Amino acid sequence: MGEEDTFLNLKYLNLDEVTLAKWEFGDESFPVLEKLGLWGCRKLEEIPPSFGDICSLKIIKLVESPQLEDSAKNIKQYVEDLGGDQLLVLGPTNIPLFK
């Protein structure tokens, strides 16, 4: 995605079995995103760290994408270090993966 790609009203983004290895997007691409779902994204190496800068993001849900747990944990820690609202990282059964 380019810097000019913006989804002004998108609150829930679900990626299902994408074949990307790397993902980048502009700082203002998802200004009101609340939930990110990644399902079976086995080739994706990491969740872009810039998701930590989306103030409205409340939930990251990972299903069949265990390689993304470290980057989700890093984003969660980044948000908490900034004093932002708590970010939930959920597994397939909606149980938090990290406290």
C-alpha positions as MATLAB code, in Angstrom:
seq = 'MGEEDTFLNLKYLNLDEVTLAKWEFGDESFPVLEKLGLWGCRKLEEIPPSFGDICSLKIIKLVESPQLEDSAKNIKQYVEDLGGDQLLVLGPTNIPLFK';
ca = [
       0.000    0.000    0.000;
       1.168    3.491   -0.725;
       1.162    6.618    1.404;
      -1.875    7.871   -0.526;
      -4.034    4.818    0.242;
      -6.382    5.741    3.095;
      -9.401    3.901    4.453;
     -11.142    6.622    6.441;
     -14.048    4.538    7.788;
     -12.487    1.082    8.081;
     -12.880   -0.261   11.633;
     -12.228   -3.980   11.050;
      -9.595   -5.396    8.738;
      -9.480   -9.151    8.273;
      -6.750  -10.724    6.170;
      -7.326  -14.368    5.337;
      -4.496  -16.471    3.911;
      -2.680  -13.577    2.273;
       0.502  -14.579    0.494;
       2.505  -11.456    1.319;
       5.814  -11.880    3.141;
       6.127   -8.160    3.981;
       3.468   -5.515    4.450;
       3.907   -1.757    4.609;
       1.401    1.073    4.687;
       1.277    4.830    5.193;
       0.949    6.404    8.631;
      -2.610    7.576    7.999;
      -3.908    4.540    6.083;
      -6.191    3.234    8.864;
      -7.102    6.215   11.075;
     -10.084    4.580   12.868;
      -9.146    0.878   12.726;
     -10.292   -0.948   15.876;
      -9.673   -4.608   15.075;
      -7.086   -6.430   12.966;
      -7.670  -10.106   12.184;
      -4.965  -12.250   10.620;
      -6.124  -15.737    9.632;
      -3.738  -18.271    8.136;
      -1.216  -15.629    7.054;
       1.646  -18.118    7.120;
       3.979  -16.234    4.769;
       3.698  -12.872    6.509;
       6.877  -12.367    8.523;
       5.628   -9.659   10.881;
       2.771   -7.313   11.606;
       3.947   -3.819   10.615;
       5.088   -2.018   13.790;
       3.209    1.107   12.658;
      -0.010   -0.564   13.845;
       1.140    0.536   17.296;
       0.603    4.143   16.232;
      -3.092    3.632   15.459;
      -4.725    5.030   18.596;
      -8.109    3.428   17.876;
      -6.707   -0.137   17.587;
      -8.107   -2.305   20.403;
      -7.730   -5.908   19.175;
      -5.327   -7.983   17.125;
      -6.613  -11.504   16.517;
      -4.266  -14.230   15.290;
      -5.513  -17.530   13.899;
      -3.127  -20.075   12.365;
      -0.407  -17.409   12.190;
       1.907  -18.268   15.128;
       4.934  -16.569   13.556;
       3.178  -13.222   14.105;
       2.911  -13.578   17.883;
       6.240  -11.844   18.568;
       5.384   -8.800   16.480;
       1.903   -8.617   18.049;
       3.507   -8.756   21.500;
       5.941   -5.970   20.522;
       3.086   -3.780   19.274;
       1.149   -4.408   22.497;
       4.191   -3.453   24.587;
       4.774   -0.326   22.497;
       1.166    0.816   23.010;
       1.387    0.194   26.768;
       4.744    1.993   27.033;
       3.143    5.055   25.437;
       0.358    4.936   28.027;
      -2.312    4.112   25.461;
      -5.415    2.018   25.985;
      -4.804   -1.652   26.511;
      -4.427   -3.601   23.277;
      -5.760   -7.163   23.325;
      -3.968   -9.838   21.335;
      -6.346  -12.761   20.930;
      -5.888  -16.317   19.735;
      -8.406  -18.394   17.764;
     -10.694  -18.972   20.759;
     -10.715  -15.281   21.743;
      -8.448  -15.981   24.716;
      -5.763  -13.312   25.232;
      -2.314  -14.566   24.197;
      -0.480  -12.083   26.469;
      -1.312  -10.286   29.697;
];
